[in-house]
C-alpha cells in the first residue's frame, strides 16, 4: 500500500477548518501537521488550498445484489460512490433473497470483499417471523436492524404489532425504520384509482404516500422506542410534522435519531412536472414547505444524519405508468455535490456538512476508527474543489442504470480525489477499479 501525502489542504474536521498536510501510511492517517516532508516513494497530492473532508459514510443505500443485478451491482454502485466522495456505505436488506439471517449477511460481506471499491456494512432485515435471528445477532456483524413499517421495494413489511414490540424490545443493535402506514396508502391509492383509473398523474404521489401516512407510522416507531428503550434511527424523513417527534442537539447521547436524504432536501412537488417518475420514491418527495422544514431541522440538529437512499432502477422501468413504475433514484455520485451547493447558498456550512455525513454517522452507529480525520484512524478522505463546476451528463455516470435525476444540472463544486482505507480510489476523474474497501467495524 503506497504512502500518500496530501499537502496544502484546508482540512474540514470536528467543526474547524485548518490549513495542513496529511500523511497516509499503511491505510491509516499517520500524521497531521502544517508541513510534512514526503517519505520516499510516497504519492504526493497538492491540494492547492482545496478542502479536504472525511469521506461521507452513507447509512442508506440499495445496491441490488444479490438477485437484482440487472439494476445495479456492488461493483458499479461503489464506483459511483467513490466518484462522489462517499467512502463507506451501509446497504439495505431488500434484495433476493432478502438479508434476514446470518448466512445471508455473511454471503453479502463475501461479495463486497471481492467487489466493493468503498468500505461496506449491511443491515439485517426484520420480518414477521425472524425474531430469533434478530435476538441472536452479534452486534458487531450488522450496522442495524432494518424494519419496513410501511411496504416499499421488496416484500419485507412488518405489520404485526406483537412482532414489532419484540423487535423493539430485543434488538441488540440500532433499529432503523422506514415509516409509512400501509393501510393509509392503500386507501389513498383506491381513491386515486376511482378518480383517474390506472393513469394516475405523478404529482399525486405525495398525496397517496401522504404526510398523514408518514406521521402515523413514525409516531408509532418513536412511541415503541420510548416504551422499550430502543436505540431508534428514523430514516428518510419527508414532512414538517414528523420533526415535532425529534429533539434538537448533538447525536451523542440521543436514544432516537433521524436522517434526511439529499433528494428530499433538493426536490419538491413542483419538480414532478418535469421529472415525473424519475423522482418517484418512497416516502415521496413532498411540498416545498416540507423541504424547507427539513433544511431548517438539519441546521438546528433536529435531523442528525444526511444520506442518499440510493435505489437505482433501469430507465425503461421508470418510464412506466404510475402503478407500474418502481420507486427509487440513483444518487450516490452527486449527493455530496448537492450538499456543497447548499454551502454556496449559505444554507449549510462546510463544517456542518461534514458533521452530518461523517462524524454523526460514525457516532450513531459506533463505527470504529472512521468518520473523523484523526491520527491513527483509517484514511477515508475526500478532496473537493469548491470553485470548479461539475456538469451532470450521461457520459460521466457510473451507476449501472445509466441515468441521474440531476441530468442537465451544473453543480458549482467538484470531487477531486477520494481515498478509501488508505488507497486512492478516485483521482482527477478516474476510478481505480483495483481499490477494495474494508468491512466497517463496530465498537459495541
N, C-alpha and C positions, 0 to 999 in steps of 0.2 A: 504494500500500500504506500503510494507516494506521499511524501510530506507536501503540504500546501501552505504557502504563506500569503495571506491577504494583507496588503499594505494600503495605507491612506484611506481607510474606511471610516465612515460615520456610523458607528455601531448604535443600533436602537435596541435597548435591552434594559429591563427592570426599571422602566419609567425614566430613563435618561438617554440622551444622545451624546456620545463621546467620540472624539477623533482618535483612532487607534489602529494598531496592527493586530492580526490574529494568526497564530501558528497552529496548524493542524498536523498531528503526528499519530500514526497507528490508529487512526479513526477517531481520535478524541482531540479536544481543544487542549493543547499543551500550555500555551502562553497567550495572554492578552496584555499588550503594553504599547506605549506610544511609538516605540521604534524597535523593531526586531530584525536582527541580521538573518538573512536567508541561509538555512542549512544547505549543505552540498546536495545537489540533485533535486532540491525542492522546486515544485512548480509555483511560480510567483504570479499572483493576480493583483494588479494595481487597480484598486477600487476607484482611484482618482476622485475621491470625495463623494462617491455614491454611497447609498445607505445599505448597511449590512444588517439583516434581520435573522433571528432564529427562525428556522423553517416552519411553515404552517403545519399543524397537526390537525387533519380533517377528521372530525369524530363521526362523520356520517357519509358513507359512500356505498354505492351498489355497483360492483364490478362484474356481476352476472356469471361468475364462474364458481362452480360447475353448472352445466345444464342449459345455460342461456348464452353461450359464447358466440352465437350469431350476432348478438347485440354488442358485446364487449368482452374483453379478457383482462386478466390481471396485468399481463404484459403491456397491452396497449394503453390501458387507463392509468397505470402507474407512470408510463412515459409522459402522458398528458399532465399528470401531477407534477413531475419534476420540471417540466417546461413552464408550469405555472407557479413554481416556488413552493409547492407542497412537498414536504419531505417524509411525512408519515400519514397513514390513513387507518381508519377503523371501519371495517366492512360489515355490511348487514347480512342477516341470515336467510333472506327470502330468495334463495337460489334453488336449483333442482339437483339432488334432493336438498331440502332445507337444512340449515345448520342447527339441528336441535338436539344433538348429543355429542359426547366427547369424540367419538370416532370421526364424525363429520368435521369437527374443529381441527383435529389432527390432520385430516386429509387436506383441508384448506391451507393449513400452515405449510404443509409439504409442497403444495403447488406454489405458494408465494415465495418460498425459499429458492425455488428454481427460476422463477419468472419475474418477481417484482423488483422494479428499479427503486421503489421507495420502501421505507420501513412500514411494517404492517401489524395489524391486530384484527381479531374477529370477534363478533358478538355471538353468544349462544341465543338462539331464538326460543321464545316461550310458546307453548301450545296449550290446549286444554287438557293434555294428558302426559306432559313430560316433567312433572314436578320433581320426580326423583332425580332426573338428570340435572335439574337446577340445584337441588339441595346438595348433590354430590360434586358439584363443580369445584375444582381447585381455583381459588381466587386469582392465581397468577396465570391462568390459562386463557381467560377471555377478558376483554375490556369491560363487558357488561352483559346484562340480560335484556334482550330487546323484546318488548311487549307491544304488539299491534292491538291497541284498544279500539281501533277502527280498521275495517278492511281496507287494504291497499293492494299494491302489487304482490301477487302470491296468494297463498291460502293459509295464513297463519293468524287469523283473528282469534283473540282470546276474549270470549264473550260470556264465560261462566263466572258469576260473582264469587262463588266459593273458591274457584281456582285462582282468581285474582288476589283474593285475601291470602291464600297460601303462598303465592309468588312474592307478594309484598312483605309477608312476614318472614320468609325463609331465604330469600335471595342472598347469597354470600358476597355479591358484588353489586355495584350500582344498577338500578333498574332504569332502563331508557324507554320512554313511552312515545308511541305515535298516537296522538289523541284526536279522534273524530268519532262521533256517535253514529254507528251504522244505521239503526232504525230511523234516525232523523234524516240521514242522507237518502235512504230508500224512499221515504215519504216524499222528499223533495224531488227525487227522480221521477216518481209516479206522477207528481203534479206537472213536471216539465213535459212528460210524455203526453199527458192529456192536452196540454197547450200546443205543443209543437210536433207531436208524433216522434219519429226517430231522429228527425233533423233538428236537434236542439242546438241553438247557436252557442258558440264557445263563451260568450260573455255571461251566460247563465251559470257557468261553472262555480263561481264564488257564491252564488245563491243556492246551488244544490249542495255543495260541500261548504255549508254555511258557517258563519260566525257562531251561531247557536250550537251547531254540531260540534265545533271545536271546544267551546266553553263547557258544554255538558260533559265532555269526556275529560278534558284537562282538569276541571274542578274535581272530578271523581278521583283522578290519579293523585292529586295533591291531598285530598281527604284520606285516601288509603295510606299514603306515605306518612301523614301525620299520625294516623291511628297505629301504624305498625313500626314507626321509627325508621322507615326505609330511606336509604340513600337514593333519591329520585332525580333523574335528569330528563326534563321535558324538552323534546326536540322540535325543531321547525315550527316555532310559534308564528301565527299569522294575524292575530287580531289584537286590537287595543284592549278589549275587555279581559282577555286572558292575563294581561300584565298585572291586574289587581291581585292575582293569586301569588305573586312573587315579591320578595323583599329585595330592596337595593343593598349594595355593599359588596365587599370583596368575596371571591369564590371560596377562599379558605374558611372553614367553619360553617359553611352552609350545608344544611341537610337536603334542601330542594334547590336545584339549579336549573338553568334553561339555556336554550340555544335558539339563535335565529340563523336563517340561511341567506346566502347572498342574493338569490333571485327574489326572495320576499322583501329584501331591502332595496332592490333595484327596480323591479317592475311593479305596476299596479293594474287595476282592472281596465284602465284606458288602453293598455297595450294589447288586449285581446283582439282589437280591431285589426291590428297589423300582424301580430304574431300567431293568433289563433291557437291551434293545438300544440304548437311548438312550445308554448309556456303553460300548457296544461300539466298540473302537478297536484299531488295530494300531500298535505292540505293545499287548498287553492290559493293562488295569488289573489288578494282582495283589494279593498279600497285604498285610495291614496292616503286617507286619514289613518288607516291601519299601518301602512308603510311608515308614515311619519312618526306614529307612536312607537313602532319598533325601533326606528333610528334613535329616538329620544331615550328609549329604555336601554339601548346599548350604552349610550353615553353616561347614563346615571347608574350603570352597573346593576340594573334590574335583570337584564339579559347578560349572561356570563360568557358565552362562547359563540363564535361565528363559524359556521361550517358550510358545506355545499349541498348535501343530499344529491350528489352527482348520481344520475339514474338514466343512462342512455337507452334509447330505442332507435331502431332504424328509421330513416327518413320516410319510407313508404308506409311504415306502421303509423307514423304520426300524421299522415295525410288522410286518414280515415275519418268517418263521421264521429260525432260526439261520444256515443256509447261504445264505439269500437277503438278509437284512438287511445293508446296507453298513456299513462301519466308518468312524467319524469323528464328531466333535462340533463344534457351533458354540461358540466360546469367547472371541473377542476382546473382546466387550463387557463381560465380567465378570472377565477374567483378573487385572487389577490389583487388583480388589476382593478376590479370594481371597488374594492375597499380603498385602494390608493386614490381612486377618483374622488372618494368622499374626503380624503385628506386634502386634495386640491381644492375642494369646495368648502373647506374649513368646517365640515361636519364632524369628522373624526380627527384625532391626532395620530401621528405615526406610532407614538408610544402606546396608545390605546388599541390600535390595530394589532400590534404585537401581543399585547396582553390578552386580547380576545381570541387570537388564532394560535397562540403558542403557550404562553405562561399558564393561562387559566385552564386550558385543556389538559396540560400535564398535571396540574394540581388537582383538577376534578377527578381524573382517572388514575391518579397515583402512578404516573409514568416515571420510571426510573431514569435519571441522568439525561433527560431531554427537555425541550421546551424553553431553555434558557441558554444564553451564551456565557458559560462559566468554565473555568479551568477544571479539567477532569471530566467534563460532560462530553457526550458524543457530539461530534461536529455535524450538526444539521443546520445548514446556513443557506440564506438566500440573499443574493446581491441584487438590488433593484436600482433602476435609474429613473428618477422622478421627472426627468426632462426629455427623455426620448420616447416618442409615442409608439404605440402598437396598433396596427390595423388588423382587425379580425377578418381573415378571409379563408376560404376553403383550403387553399394550398398549405396553410400552416397548421391545420387542425390535426391532432394526434389521436383523439378518441376514435375508436373503431367505427362508430356510427357516421362519422364524416360531416356532421353539421353542428352548428352552435346557435343558441338563441341570441348571441351577441353579434352575429354576422352583420358586417357593414359598420360596426362601431369602431371608432378610433379612441382608444384609451390614451391618456396623457403620459403614462408611465410604461416601463418595460421590465421584464425579468432578464437579468444579465447572466446570472450563474446560480446553480443550485448544487449544494454539497450534501450528500446523504451518507451518514455514518462515516465521514471522512473521505468519501470518494466523490470526485467531480462528476455529477450525473447529468448536468446540463450546462453548456457554456457557449455563449455567442451564437445562439440559435440552433445548436446541435445537441442531440441527446446521445449520451453514452450508453448504448444498449448493453454493455458488459457490466454496468453497475448493478449491484444486488443490495437491496435493503436488508435490514435485520428485523427479527421479531421484536416488537416492543416488550419490555419487561415491566412488570407492575409491582410496586412495593406495597404489599397488603399483608 
